[in-house]
Amino acid sequence: MGTPEFAVASLDAMVNAGCTIAGVITAPDKPAGRGLKLQESAVKKYAVEKELKILQPGKLKDPQFLNELRSLKADIQVVVAFRMLPELVWDMPPMGTINVHASLLPQYRGAAPINWAIINGEKETGVTTFKLKHEIDTGDILLQEKILIGENETAGELHDRLKELGAQTLVKTIKGLADDTLKEMPQSQIPNPKSETLKHAPKIFTDTCKIDWNKPVDEVHNLIRGLSPFPGAFTFLNEKLLKIFRTEREHKRSSIPAGEFETDGKTFLKFACSDGLISLKEIQMEGKKKMNVEDFLRGYKLLEK
């Protein structure tokens, strides 16, 4: 059960490991683009290519869907980047339903764990496989694998590494459950040497994406890379919305107030924060395509002071 590209890696890993895929459940096709043509999910495209049975329920409690799901007689269900499941779905297979989550649970439960780990300046994250139960992302843990986060790594780059790590961890999990060598561990028993408070990973909203230049350089840098490439952190430049995808930090006091910018009109564009400067590297002005800052400055002479 999955929808986006992140889930394809796990499905592909199961196919390559020799798992028998009884069926693939994904989102219904949705109209998108200018022509509003029906678009298939990334998981559906893969399943079609591999000639796997596909179910696309509009509602997960639909009696017809539930009957079709029962008819698959799956031993286990695997959920990767899908919707919340009702109990009569996740409790259906004899070996239960397992989820692949892109954080080291119990930290970063929620919809956007990759983004929030970077926004909060974490140095490490990982993936967790666990058994589904009522409360979201709280089930007993099966396996965890850790990964370091680069200082300038974006959410998109980390996403691509975690989807591969998640796929590998999932296959190990399925094999461990199949040969009964894997034991479940309640999240309350996960060692927490620093007695850290639980950090959450709620859905990203527009307010989250607006840059507050009164914050320190490191916080602004982390917000920008944590929202890159999507949905993208933004500010306003000459009253136009400017999305920022890649930056460099300069830890030196600026002579200009926080939120103001300086530029030579050719090679650099820097915004002042509370304790330094953020140098913009990759940006997108409202109505324009994404580009590096030098190309942007060549075509946007209004920046010259």
Residue pairs with C-beta under 8 A, 6 or more apart in sequence:
1 24
1 25
1 26
1 77
1 78
1 79
1 80
1 82
1 85
2 8
2 10
2 11
2 24
2 26
2 43
2 78
2 79
2 80
2 81
2 82
3 26
3 27
3 41
3 42
3 43
3 81
3 82
4 41
4 42
4 43
4 81
5 42
5 163
6 80
6 81
6 102
6 159
6 162
6 163
6 166
7 42
7 43
7 80
7 81
7 82
8 42
8 43
8 46
8 163
9 163
9 164
9 166
9 167
10 78
10 80
10 100
10 163
10 166
10 167
10 170
11 21
11 24
11 43
11 46
11 47
11 80
12 46
12 167
13 167
13 168
13 170
13 171
14 21
14 78
14 170
14 171
14 174
15 21
15 50
17 171
17 174
17 175
19 171
19 174
21 50
21 52
21 53
22 53
22 72
22 73
22 74
23 52
23 53
23 54
23 55
23 69
23 72
23 74
24 43
24 44
24 47
24 52
24 53
24 54
24 55
25 54
25 55
25 56
25 57
25 69
25 82
26 41
26 43
26 44
26 47
26 54
26 55
26 56
26 82
27 41
27 44
27 56
27 83
28 56
28 57
28 58
29 38
29 39
29 40
29 41
29 44
29 56
30 38
30 39
31 37
31 38
31 39
32 38
32 39
33 39
40 48
44 54
44 56
47 53
47 54
48 54
53 72
55 65
55 68
55 69
57 65
59 65
60 83
60 85
60 86
60 89
61 86
61 88
66 88
66 89
69 89
69 92
70 92
74 92
74 93
75 93
75 94
75 95
76 93
76 94
76 95
76 96
76 97
76 98
76 174
76 177
77 89
77 90
77 92
77 93
77 96
77 97
77 98
78 97
78 98
78 99
78 100
78 170
78 174
79 85
79 90
79 97
79 98
79 99
79 100
79 132
80 99
80 100
80 166
80 170
84 136
85 97
85 132
87 134
89 97
90 96
90 97
90 132
90 133
91 97
95 177
96 131
96 132
97 131
97 132
98 129
98 130
98 131
98 132
98 142
98 170
98 173
98 174
98 177
99 129
99 130
99 131
99 132
99 137
99 139
100 127
100 128
100 129
100 166
100 167
100 169
100 170
101 109
101 113
101 127
101 128
101 129
101 130
101 137
102 113
102 114
102 125
102 127
102 159
102 162
102 163
102 166
103 109
103 113
103 114
103 117
103 125
103 126
103 127
103 128
103 201
104 124
104 125
104 126
104 127
104 128
104 144
104 146
105 128
105 130
105 137
105 141
105 144
105 187
105 190
106 137
106 138
106 187
106 190
106 198
107 196
107 198
107 199
108 116
108 117
108 125
108 199
108 200
108 201
109 136
109 137
109 138
109 198
109 200
109 201
110 116
110 136
110 137
110 200
110 201
110 202
110 203
111 201
111 202
111 203
111 204
112 201
112 202
112 203
112 204
113 125
113 201
114 125
114 155
114 158
114 159
114 162
115 155
115 201
115 204
115 226
115 227
116 199
116 200
116 201
116 202
116 226
117 125
117 149
117 158
117 201
117 226
118 149
118 153
118 154
118 155
118 158
118 222
118 225
118 226
119 222
119 223
119 226
119 227
120 199
120 222
120 226
121 218
121 219
121 222
122 149
123 148
123 149
124 146
124 147
124 148
124 149
125 146
125 147
125 149
125 158
125 162
126 144
126 145
126 146
126 147
126 162
126 165
127 144
127 145
127 147
127 162
127 165
127 166
127 169
128 141
128 142
128 143
128 144
129 141
129 142
129 143
129 144
129 169
129 170
129 173
130 137
130 139
130 140
130 141
130 142
130 187
131 139
131 140
131 142
131 184
132 139
133 139
133 140
138 187
139 187
140 184
140 185
140 186
140 187
141 184
141 185
141 186
141 187
141 190
142 173
142 176
142 177
142 182
142 184
142 185
143 169
143 172
143 173
143 176
143 182
144 169
145 165
145 168
145 169
147 161
147 162
147 165
149 158
150 157
152 225
152 246
152 248
153 225
154 225
154 226
154 228
154 229
154 245
154 246
155 225
155 226
155 227
155 228
155 229
155 230
156 228
156 229
156 230
173 182
176 182
204 227
204 231
206 231
208 227
209 227
209 231
209 232
209 233
209 234
210 233
210 234
210 235
211 220
211 223
211 224
211 233
211 234
211 235
211 244
212 220
213 220
213 235
213 258
213 259
213 271
213 272
213 273
213 274
214 258
214 259
214 273
214 274
215 273
215 274
216 273
216 274
216 275
216 276
217 249
217 250
217 251
217 273
217 274
217 275
217 276
217 277
217 278
218 249
220 247
220 273
220 278
221 247
221 249
221 278
223 233
224 233
224 244
224 245
224 246
224 247
224 278
225 246
225 247
226 233
227 233
228 244
228 245
228 246
229 245
232 243
232 244
232 245
232 284
233 243
233 244
234 241
234 242
234 243
234 244
235 241
235 242
235 244
235 271
236 242
237 261
237 285
237 303
238 302
240 285
240 286
240 287
241 285
241 286
242 283
242 284
242 285
242 286
243 283
243 284
243 290
244 280
244 282
244 283
245 281
245 282
245 283
245 284
245 290
246 280
246 281
246 282
247 278
247 279
247 280
247 281
248 278
248 279
248 281
249 276
249 277
249 278
249 279
250 270
250 276
250 277
250 278
250 279
251 275
251 276
252 276
252 277
253 275
253 276
254 262
254 270
254 272
254 276
254 277
256 262
256 272
257 272
258 272
258 273
258 274
259 271
259 272
260 271
260 272
261 269
261 270
261 271
261 272
261 303
262 268
262 269
262 270
262 272
262 277
262 305
263 269
263 270
263 297
263 303
263 304
263 305
265 297
265 301
265 303
265 304
265 305
266 294
266 297
266 298
267 293
267 294
267 297
268 279
268 280
268 293
269 279
269 280
269 283
269 293
269 296
269 297
269 303
270 277
270 278
270 279
270 280
271 277
271 278
271 280
280 293
281 292
281 293
282 290
282 291
282 292
282 293
283 290
283 291
283 292
283 293
283 296
284 290
284 291
285 296
285 300
288 296
297 303
